[in-house]
């Protein structure tokens, strides 16, 4: 979801960006407008997240999934060894892709939880191989509605985090991570953009046999500008960064998001019709997962919710149930109306006694 304020700016500037007479959709790479958009987006993101100058920011295409390959291509050393923490579908997919490039071990997994992936794995430094080139985690798990409630202690081993659906929802200490990446369509802006924030000392030339479009060193040096994200997606992200800044930054985002998530979780915790099948200590603020316990009722709920104007409430096809994605731009009113609908549905659809 994109805020009304950002949508208004998009409409206002659609035909003429910043009074230039040229639409963002018509902006040529290297033009003053293009440079203003890209440089402005980077400056705003650096300020919002307090990103140290020792980190580089890349605006890349291809979705976070492309980074599943790019990360091992760029970060694996000659002995090609990395550890992955598996907490859901995305981290599992990332580990399987990385195995094409090196010795990838599963340091910890919550696949065996009941239900599967209803919590995140607890880890300690000794869980990771001392010679690992990096440790990878998925910080927020959209499908299962979990979020890491702690930052794994990896010692001197670089920590890499997929922060899709989490980035910009609350403040984080960037210096605790060596590389952060996130796709834009889950709370940052429009599809077609992936943000990569990488510590400069980790960047070296990727293997000569790897695609240059995934070589961080070439991208940072501007030697492969064709591999940057579409300027339209960067423009929308820039407007979102401006909007968040105007509200008070990430501390204010956190306050708003905690309030919205608490409204749903408080309701779920004080009734018996729905269940939130997630360990309370690692509940996601962005993706609230719940079920009725009856697959046919879950499908009916998703259908009627859609008809009532609640888009995309059905859970992921692999797990079913429901998932309310309440990203930054979702107003508190939307969450309140969803809870009203949940109460109404429960009254109108009583469960049959066993």
C-alpha positions as CSV (number, residue, x, y, z in Angstrom):
1,X,0.0,0.0,0.0
2,X,1.2,3.5,-0.8
3,X,0.0,6.5,1.2
4,X,-2.6,8.9,-0.1
5,X,0.0,11.7,0.2
6,X,2.5,9.9,-2.0
7,X,-0.2,8.9,-4.5
8,X,-1.2,12.6,-4.8
9,X,2.4,13.6,-5.6
10,X,2.6,10.9,-8.2
11,X,-0.6,12.2,-9.9
12,X,0.6,15.8,-9.7
13,X,4.0,15.0,-11.3
14,X,2.9,12.3,-13.7
15,X,3.1,14.5,-16.8
16,X,5.8,16.9,-15.6
17,X,8.4,16.0,-12.9
18,X,9.2,18.9,-10.8
19,X,8.1,21.4,-13.5
20,X,10.6,20.0,-16.0
21,X,7.9,19.3,-18.7
22,X,9.2,15.7,-18.7
23,X,7.5,12.8,-17.0
24,X,9.5,10.5,-14.8
25,X,8.5,7.8,-17.2
26,X,10.3,9.7,-19.9
27,X,13.4,10.6,-17.9
28,X,16.7,9.7,-19.6
29,X,19.5,8.1,-17.7
30,X,22.1,10.8,-17.0
31,X,19.7,13.7,-17.3
32,X,19.5,16.3,-14.5
33,X,16.1,14.9,-13.5
34,X,17.4,11.3,-13.3
35,X,20.4,12.3,-11.2
36,X,18.2,14.4,-8.9
37,X,15.9,11.5,-8.3
38,X,18.6,8.8,-7.7
39,X,20.9,11.0,-5.6
40,X,18.0,12.4,-3.7
41,X,16.7,9.0,-2.9
42,X,20.0,7.8,-1.6
43,X,20.5,10.9,0.6
44,X,17.1,10.6,2.1
45,X,17.5,6.8,2.8
46,X,20.9,7.4,4.4
47,X,19.4,10.1,6.7
48,X,16.3,8.0,7.6
49,X,18.3,4.9,8.5
50,X,21.4,6.7,9.8
51,X,23.5,4.6,7.4
52,X,27.2,5.1,7.9
53,X,29.3,6.4,5.1
54,X,31.2,3.2,5.1
55,X,28.2,1.5,3.5
56,X,27.2,1.8,-0.1
57,X,23.6,1.9,-1.3
58,X,22.5,0.2,-4.5
59,X,19.1,0.5,-6.2
60,X,18.8,-2.7,-8.2
61,X,16.2,-4.5,-10.4
62,X,15.0,-8.1,-10.2
63,X,13.4,-8.4,-6.8
64,X,15.0,-9.7,-3.6
65,X,15.1,-13.2,-5.3
66,X,17.9,-12.0,-7.6
67,X,20.0,-11.2,-4.5
68,X,19.8,-14.9,-3.5
69,X,22.4,-15.4,-6.3
70,X,24.1,-12.1,-6.2
71,X,25.1,-12.4,-2.5
72,X,27.0,-15.6,-2.7
73,X,28.5,-14.5,-6.0
74,X,29.9,-11.3,-4.3
75,X,30.6,-12.4,-0.8
76,X,31.9,-16.0,-1.0
77,X,35.7,-16.2,-0.8
78,X,37.9,-18.8,-2.4
79,X,36.8,-21.5,0.1
80,X,33.1,-20.7,-0.6
81,X,31.5,-21.3,2.8
82,X,28.4,-19.6,4.3
83,X,25.8,-20.4,7.0
84,X,22.0,-19.8,6.6
85,X,19.3,-19.5,9.3
86,X,16.1,-21.0,8.0
87,X,12.9,-19.3,9.3
88,X,10.5,-19.6,6.4
89,X,10.1,-19.9,2.7
90,X,12.3,-17.0,1.6
91,X,15.3,-18.0,3.7
92,X,15.0,-21.6,2.5
93,X,14.9,-20.5,-1.1
94,X,17.9,-18.2,-0.6
95,X,19.9,-21.1,0.9
96,X,19.0,-23.4,-2.0
97,X,20.1,-20.8,-4.6
98,X,23.4,-20.2,-2.7
99,X,24.2,-23.9,-2.8
100,X,24.8,-23.5,-6.5
101,X,27.9,-21.4,-5.6
102,X,29.4,-22.9,-2.5
103,X,29.3,-24.9,0.7
104,X,26.1,-23.7,2.3
105,X,25.1,-25.1,5.7
106,X,21.9,-24.7,7.7
107,X,23.0,-23.3,11.0
108,X,19.5,-23.4,12.6
109,X,16.0,-23.9,11.4
110,X,12.4,-23.5,12.7
111,X,11.0,-25.9,10.2
112,X,10.4,-28.4,13.0
113,X,8.3,-26.1,15.1
114,X,4.6,-26.8,15.5
115,X,3.2,-25.4,13.3
116,X,6.2,-25.2,11.0
117,X,8.0,-21.9,11.0
118,X,5.7,-20.5,13.7
119,X,8.8,-19.1,15.5
120,X,12.3,-18.1,14.6
121,X,15.4,-20.2,15.6
122,X,17.3,-19.1,18.6
123,X,21.0,-19.1,17.9
124,X,24.4,-18.6,19.6
125,X,27.8,-17.8,18.2
126,X,29.0,-21.4,18.4
127,X,26.2,-22.4,15.9
128,X,28.2,-20.8,13.1
129,X,31.3,-22.2,11.4
130,X,34.3,-20.0,12.3
131,X,35.4,-20.0,8.6
132,X,32.0,-18.9,7.2
133,X,32.1,-16.0,4.8
134,X,28.8,-14.8,6.1
135,X,25.6,-15.7,7.9
136,X,22.3,-15.1,6.2
137,X,18.9,-14.5,7.8
138,X,15.4,-13.4,6.6
139,X,14.5,-10.8,9.3
140,X,10.7,-10.8,8.6
141,X,8.8,-13.8,7.3
142,X,5.7,-12.6,5.3
143,X,4.1,-16.1,4.8
144,X,4.4,-17.2,8.4
145,X,4.0,-13.8,10.2
146,X,7.2,-13.9,12.2
147,X,10.1,-11.5,12.8
148,X,13.5,-11.9,14.4
149,X,13.2,-10.5,17.9
150,X,16.9,-10.4,18.3
151,X,20.0,-9.9,16.1
152,X,22.1,-13.1,15.9
153,X,25.5,-12.9,17.5
154,X,27.9,-13.9,14.6
155,X,31.0,-12.5,16.1
156,X,33.3,-11.3,13.3
157,X,31.4,-13.2,10.6
158,X,29.4,-10.7,8.4
159,X,25.7,-10.9,9.0
160,X,23.5,-10.6,5.8
161,X,19.7,-9.9,6.2
162,X,16.8,-10.0,3.8
163,X,14.7,-7.2,5.3
164,X,11.9,-7.3,2.7
165,X,8.5,-6.3,4.3
166,X,10.4,-4.9,7.3
167,X,12.8,-2.2,6.1
168,X,11.6,1.3,7.2
169,X,9.0,0.0,9.6
170,X,11.1,0.8,12.6
171,X,14.7,2.0,13.4
172,X,17.6,-0.5,13.1
173,X,21.3,-0.3,13.8
174,X,22.7,-0.8,10.3
175,X,26.2,-1.3,11.8
176,X,25.1,-4.6,13.2
177,X,24.7,-5.9,9.7
178,X,27.2,-6.2,6.8
179,X,24.6,-6.3,4.1
180,X,20.9,-5.6,4.1
181,X,18.6,-6.0,1.1
182,X,14.8,-5.6,0.6
183,X,12.4,-5.5,-2.3
184,X,10.3,-2.4,-2.6
185,X,6.8,-3.6,-3.1
186,X,6.3,-4.6,0.5
187,X,6.2,-1.2,2.2
188,X,8.8,0.9,0.4
189,X,7.2,1.7,-3.0
190,X,6.6,0.2,-6.4
191,X,7.7,-3.2,-7.7
192,X,10.8,-3.3,-9.8
193,X,13.2,-2.0,-7.1
194,X,15.5,-3.8,-4.6
195,X,17.5,-1.9,-2.2
196,X,21.0,-3.2,-1.2
197,X,23.0,-1.6,1.6
198,X,26.4,-3.2,1.8
199,X,29.5,-2.5,3.9
200,X,32.2,-1.1,1.5
201,X,35.1,-3.3,2.8
202,X,33.2,-6.5,1.7
203,X,33.0,-5.4,-1.9
204,X,35.4,-7.0,-4.2
205,X,35.1,-8.0,-7.9
206,X,32.9,-11.0,-8.4
207,X,34.3,-14.1,-10.2
208,X,34.9,-13.4,-13.8
209,X,32.4,-16.1,-14.9
210,X,29.6,-14.5,-13.0
211,X,27.2,-12.0,-14.7
212,X,28.4,-8.4,-14.6
213,X,24.8,-7.3,-13.8
214,X,25.2,-8.8,-10.4
215,X,28.8,-7.6,-9.6
216,X,28.5,-5.1,-6.8
217,X,31.9,-3.6,-7.5
218,X,31.0,-2.8,-11.1
219,X,27.6,-1.5,-10.1
220,X,29.0,0.8,-7.4
221,X,31.7,2.1,-9.7
222,X,29.1,2.9,-12.3
223,X,30.6,0.4,-14.8
224,X,27.2,-1.3,-15.4
225,X,24.6,1.4,-15.0
226,X,22.2,-0.6,-17.2
227,X,21.7,-2.9,-14.3
228,X,20.2,-0.2,-12.1
229,X,16.5,-0.3,-11.2
230,X,13.9,1.6,-13.3
231,X,13.9,5.3,-12.4
232,X,10.2,5.2,-11.9
233,X,10.6,2.7,-8.9
234,X,13.4,4.8,-7.4
235,X,11.2,7.9,-7.8
236,X,8.3,6.3,-5.9
237,X,10.7,5.2,-3.2
238,X,12.1,8.7,-2.9
239,X,8.5,10.0,-2.4
240,X,8.0,7.4,0.3
241,X,11.2,8.4,2.0
242,X,10.1,12.1,2.0
243,X,6.7,11.1,3.4
244,X,8.2,9.1,6.3
245,X,10.6,12.0,7.0
246,X,7.7,14.4,7.1
247,X,5.9,12.3,9.7
248,X,8.9,12.2,12.1
249,X,11.1,9.4,10.7
250,X,11.4,5.8,11.7
251,X,10.6,6.3,15.4
252,X,7.2,7.6,14.4
253,X,6.7,4.7,12.0
254,X,7.5,2.3,14.7
255,X,5.0,3.9,17.1
256,X,2.3,3.8,14.4
257,X,3.0,0.2,13.4
258,X,3.1,-1.0,17.0
259,X,-0.3,0.6,17.6
260,X,-1.8,-1.0,14.4
261,X,-0.4,-4.5,15.1
262,X,-1.4,-4.4,18.8
263,X,-5.0,-3.6,17.8
264,X,-5.3,-6.8,15.9
265,X,-3.2,-9.0,18.2
266,X,-5.1,-7.8,21.3
267,X,-8.3,-8.8,19.6
268,X,-6.9,-12.2,18.6
269,X,-5.6,-12.9,22.1
270,X,-9.0,-12.1,23.7
271,X,-11.4,-14.3,21.7
272,X,-11.6,-18.0,20.7
273,X,-12.9,-18.0,17.1
274,X,-9.5,-17.2,15.5
275,X,-6.0,-18.4,16.4
276,X,-2.7,-16.6,15.8
277,X,-0.4,-19.5,15.2
278,X,2.8,-17.6,15.9
279,X,5.1,-17.5,18.9
280,X,4.2,-14.3,20.7
281,X,7.8,-13.2,21.2
282,X,8.5,-13.1,17.4
283,X,5.2,-11.8,15.9
284,X,5.6,-9.6,12.9
285,X,4.3,-6.1,13.0
286,X,3.9,-6.1,9.3
287,X,2.2,-9.4,8.6
288,X,-0.4,-10.6,11.0
289,X,-1.3,-14.3,10.4
290,X,-4.4,-15.9,11.8
291,X,-6.7,-18.9,11.1
292,X,-10.1,-20.2,12.1
293,X,-9.0,-23.8,12.3
294,X,-11.3,-24.7,9.4
295,X,-9.9,-24.4,5.9
296,X,-13.3,-23.9,4.3
297,X,-14.1,-21.1,6.7
298,X,-10.7,-19.5,6.0
299,X,-11.5,-19.5,2.3
300,X,-14.9,-18.0,2.9
301,X,-13.3,-15.3,5.1
302,X,-10.8,-14.4,2.4
303,X,-13.6,-14.3,-0.2
304,X,-16.0,-12.2,1.8
305,X,-13.2,-9.9,3.0
306,X,-12.2,-9.2,-0.6
307,X,-15.8,-8.4,-1.4
308,X,-15.9,-6.0,1.5
309,X,-12.9,-4.1,0.2
310,X,-10.0,-5.8,2.1
311,X,-7.5,-6.7,-0.6
312,X,-5.1,-9.7,-0.4
313,X,-6.2,-11.0,3.1
314,X,-5.9,-14.6,2.0
315,X,-2.8,-16.4,3.3
316,X,-0.1,-17.7,1.1
317,X,-1.2,-20.7,-1.0
318,X,1.3,-23.0,0.8
319,X,-0.1,-22.4,4.2
320,X,-3.7,-21.1,3.8
321,X,-5.4,-19.1,6.5
322,X,-5.3,-15.3,6.5
323,X,-2.6,-12.7,6.5
324,X,-3.2,-9.0,7.1
325,X,-0.2,-7.1,5.7
326,X,-0.3,-3.7,7.5
327,X,2.6,-1.9,6.0
328,X,3.6,1.7,6.8
329,X,1.0,3.3,4.6
330,X,-2.0,1.3,6.0
331,X,-3.9,3.8,8.2
332,X,-5.1,2.8,11.7
333,X,-8.7,3.1,10.4
334,X,-8.0,0.2,8.0
335,X,-6.9,-2.0,10.8
336,X,-9.9,-1.1,13.0
337,X,-12.3,-1.8,10.1
338,X,-10.6,-5.2,9.6
339,X,-11.2,-6.1,13.2
340,X,-14.8,-5.1,12.9
341,X,-15.1,-7.4,9.9
342,X,-13.5,-10.2,11.8
343,X,-16.0,-9.8,14.7
344,X,-18.9,-9.7,12.2
345,X,-17.7,-12.8,10.3
346,X,-17.3,-14.8,13.6
347,X,-20.9,-13.9,14.6
348,X,-22.3,-14.8,11.2
349,X,-20.4,-18.1,10.8
350,X,-20.5,-20.1,14.0
351,X,-18.3,-23.2,14.1
352,X,-20.0,-26.5,14.3
353,X,-19.5,-28.4,17.6
354,X,-17.3,-31.4,17.2
